[in-house]
Amino acid sequence: MTTEPQPSIRDLLRKAKAFSPDLPAFDPEVVPDTPLALFVEWLQKAVDGGVAQPHAMTLSTSSPTGQISARTLLLKDVDDALWFASSAQSPKGRQLNQNPRVALTLYWREQGRQVRILGEASRGPREVSARDFTARHPDSRAVAIAMTQSAPIDSAQDAARRLSEAKQRIADDDGFAPDDWTAYRVAPTSVEFWQATTGRDQVRLRYDRTPDGWTRTSLWP
């Protein structure tokens, strides 16, 4: 009896499901003058199209020595910048304090779209940070103040006690917002829009900030 050879990982990946043929069109010749205007258009279409968690984005940061970290968090707002929130004492907060240059990536699989953003993060006004924190679910707020984000859990009993105390603090003062909770704004310097197609090519358009505004460049797939 012979055993059938198992497919390699490379062969397995080649069999992965491709994009749906019902992808949205993207004409890089008919776009707004600024990248965030186009970003909001795409975000609205992602929401209206039922994309799951369309505000989930990957934030990539770097330490002064070049060690890169990436994690997924939620986009909170868009004006002349993109906003997210976190503890300034978290690993990402410490890296941002040392090196504010970041990369953001949003991927909307259902629509075959990706947006890549390079920019610089800075702290927003304190009242925006406090408002963001108090808008979170009470349990989420309690987790945020129970222990420093990403701190090791040495004892499950101690962690449970800290969480219980944090929940009580939130219940006693619904307007409480810790000083370290920070709303960050990312001012973009480069934004690339990527649209998959049913073929093997893609449509790519990059905006780059200049002293006079924004330039646009179509990129080879």
C-alpha positions as CSV (number, residue, x, y, z in Angstrom):
1,M,0.0,0.0,0.0
2,T,1.4,3.3,-1.0
3,T,0.9,6.6,0.7
4,E,-0.1,9.6,-1.4
5,P,2.4,12.4,-1.2
6,Q,1.2,15.3,0.8
7,P,0.9,18.7,-1.0
8,S,3.6,21.2,-0.1
9,I,2.6,24.4,1.6
10,R,3.4,26.2,-1.6
11,D,0.9,24.0,-3.5
12,L,-1.6,24.4,-0.8
13,L,-1.4,28.2,-1.0
14,R,-1.8,28.2,-4.7
15,K,-5.2,26.5,-4.2
16,A,-6.4,29.3,-1.9
17,K,-9.6,31.0,-2.9
18,A,-9.2,34.0,-5.1
19,F,-11.1,37.3,-5.0
20,S,-14.8,37.5,-5.9
21,P,-15.4,38.7,-9.5
22,D,-17.7,41.4,-8.0
23,L,-14.9,43.7,-7.0
24,P,-15.4,47.5,-7.1
25,A,-13.9,49.5,-9.9
26,F,-11.1,52.0,-9.3
27,D,-10.1,54.6,-11.8
28,P,-7.0,56.5,-10.5
29,E,-7.7,59.3,-13.0
30,V,-11.0,60.2,-11.3
31,V,-10.0,60.8,-7.6
32,P,-10.1,63.7,-5.1
33,D,-7.2,66.0,-4.7
34,T,-6.4,64.8,-1.2
35,P,-5.8,61.2,0.0
36,L,-8.0,61.4,3.1
37,A,-11.0,62.5,1.0
38,L,-10.5,59.3,-1.1
39,F,-9.9,57.3,2.1
40,V,-13.2,58.4,3.5
41,E,-15.0,57.5,0.3
42,W,-13.5,54.0,0.4
43,L,-14.3,53.6,4.1
44,Q,-17.9,54.6,3.5
45,K,-18.1,52.0,0.8
46,A,-16.6,49.4,3.0
47,V,-19.2,50.1,5.7
48,D,-22.1,50.2,3.3
49,G,-20.8,47.0,1.6
50,G,-20.9,45.1,4.9
51,V,-17.1,44.7,5.3
52,A,-16.4,43.1,8.7
53,Q,-14.6,45.5,11.1
54,P,-13.7,48.0,8.4
55,H,-12.1,50.2,11.0
56,A,-9.6,47.6,12.0
57,M,-6.1,48.7,11.0
58,T,-2.5,47.6,11.6
59,L,-0.3,50.1,13.4
60,S,3.4,49.5,12.8
61,T,5.9,51.3,15.1
62,S,9.7,51.2,15.5
63,S,12.0,51.6,18.4
64,P,15.1,53.9,18.2
65,T,17.2,50.8,17.4
66,G,14.9,49.8,14.5
67,Q,12.9,47.0,16.2
68,I,9.6,47.0,14.4
69,S,6.3,46.0,16.1
70,A,2.9,45.7,14.5
71,R,-0.6,45.2,16.0
72,T,-4.2,45.6,15.0
73,L,-6.3,48.3,16.6
74,L,-9.3,50.4,15.7
75,L,-9.5,53.6,13.7
76,K,-11.4,56.2,15.8
77,D,-11.9,59.2,13.5
78,V,-10.7,60.9,10.4
79,D,-10.3,64.7,9.8
80,D,-7.0,66.1,8.6
81,A,-5.4,63.0,10.3
82,L,-6.3,59.5,11.3
83,W,-7.0,58.9,15.0
84,F,-6.5,55.9,17.3
85,A,-6.2,55.6,21.1
86,S,-4.1,53.7,23.5
87,S,-2.2,54.0,26.8
88,A,0.9,56.1,26.6
89,Q,2.5,53.5,28.9
90,S,1.9,50.6,26.6
91,P,4.7,49.2,24.4
92,K,3.3,51.1,21.4
93,G,2.9,54.3,23.5
94,R,6.6,54.1,24.6
95,Q,7.7,53.5,21.0
96,L,5.7,56.4,19.8
97,N,7.3,58.7,22.4
98,Q,10.7,57.7,21.1
99,N,9.9,57.6,17.4
100,P,6.6,59.1,16.2
101,R,7.0,57.8,12.6
102,V,4.4,55.1,11.9
103,A,2.8,53.0,9.2
104,L,-1.0,52.2,9.1
105,T,-2.5,49.4,7.0
106,L,-6.2,48.8,6.4
107,Y,-7.3,45.7,4.4
108,W,-10.9,45.2,3.2
109,R,-10.8,41.6,1.9
110,E,-14.4,41.6,0.7
111,Q,-13.7,44.4,-1.7
112,G,-10.1,43.5,-2.5
113,R,-8.8,46.9,-1.2
114,Q,-5.9,47.9,0.9
115,V,-4.7,51.4,2.1
116,R,-1.2,51.9,3.3
117,I,-0.4,55.1,5.2
118,L,2.9,56.6,6.3
119,G,2.9,59.5,8.7
120,E,3.8,60.9,12.1
121,A,1.8,60.4,15.2
122,S,1.3,63.0,17.9
123,R,-0.9,63.3,21.0
124,G,-4.3,64.9,20.6
125,P,-5.9,67.2,23.2
126,R,-6.5,65.8,26.6
127,E,-10.3,66.3,26.3
128,V,-10.3,64.1,23.2
129,S,-8.4,61.4,25.0
130,A,-10.8,61.5,28.0
131,R,-13.9,61.5,25.8
132,D,-12.6,58.5,23.9
133,F,-11.9,56.6,27.1
134,T,-15.3,57.3,28.7
135,A,-17.1,56.2,25.5
136,R,-15.6,52.7,25.8
137,H,-17.6,49.9,27.4
138,P,-17.1,49.8,31.2
139,D,-15.5,46.4,31.1
140,S,-13.0,47.6,28.5
141,R,-12.2,50.7,30.7
142,A,-11.7,48.4,33.7
143,V,-9.2,46.2,31.7
144,A,-7.3,49.3,30.6
145,I,-6.8,50.6,34.2
146,A,-6.4,47.3,36.0
147,M,-2.8,46.7,34.8
148,T,-0.3,48.3,32.4
149,Q,-1.1,47.0,28.9
150,S,1.1,44.0,27.9
151,A,2.3,43.6,31.5
152,P,3.1,39.9,32.4
153,I,0.4,38.2,34.5
154,D,2.3,36.7,37.4
155,S,-0.8,35.5,39.3
156,A,-4.3,34.9,38.0
157,Q,-5.7,35.7,41.5
158,D,-3.9,39.0,41.6
159,A,-5.1,39.9,38.1
160,A,-8.7,39.0,39.1
161,R,-8.4,41.2,42.2
162,R,-7.0,44.1,40.2
163,L,-9.8,43.8,37.6
164,S,-12.5,43.7,40.2
165,E,-11.1,46.8,41.9
166,A,-10.9,48.5,38.5
167,K,-14.5,47.7,37.7
168,Q,-15.6,49.1,41.0
169,R,-13.6,52.3,40.4
170,I,-15.4,52.8,37.0
171,A,-18.8,52.1,38.7
172,D,-18.0,54.7,41.3
173,D,-16.8,57.4,38.8
174,D,-18.2,56.9,35.3
175,G,-16.3,60.0,34.1
176,F,-12.9,58.8,35.2
177,A,-10.2,58.7,32.5
178,P,-6.5,57.8,33.4
179,D,-3.8,60.3,32.6
180,D,-2.0,57.8,30.4
181,W,-4.9,57.2,28.0
182,T,-4.1,59.0,24.8
183,A,-5.8,59.8,21.6
184,Y,-3.2,59.9,18.9
185,R,-3.5,61.6,15.5
186,V,-1.4,60.4,12.5
187,A,-0.7,63.2,10.0
188,P,-0.1,61.3,6.7
189,T,2.9,62.0,4.5
190,S,2.2,59.2,2.0
191,V,-1.0,57.2,1.2
192,E,-1.3,54.3,-1.2
193,F,-4.5,52.9,-2.4
194,W,-4.5,49.3,-3.8
195,Q,-7.4,47.7,-5.7
196,A,-7.3,44.0,-6.6
197,T,-8.9,42.9,-9.9
198,T,-10.1,39.5,-11.1
199,G,-6.9,39.1,-13.1
200,R,-3.4,39.0,-11.8
201,D,-2.8,42.7,-12.0
202,Q,-3.8,45.4,-9.5
203,V,-4.5,49.1,-9.6
204,R,-2.2,51.2,-7.3
205,L,-2.3,54.9,-6.7
206,R,0.0,56.8,-4.2
207,Y,-0.4,60.3,-2.9
208,D,2.8,62.0,-1.5
209,R,2.7,65.2,0.5
210,T,4.8,68.1,-0.8
211,P,5.3,71.7,0.5
212,D,2.6,72.7,-2.0
213,G,0.0,70.0,-1.3
214,W,-0.2,66.5,-2.7
215,T,1.1,64.7,-5.8
216,R,-0.4,61.6,-7.3
217,T,1.5,58.7,-8.9
218,S,0.1,55.5,-10.5
219,L,2.3,52.5,-9.6
220,W,3.1,49.4,-11.5
221,P,1.5,46.3,-9.9
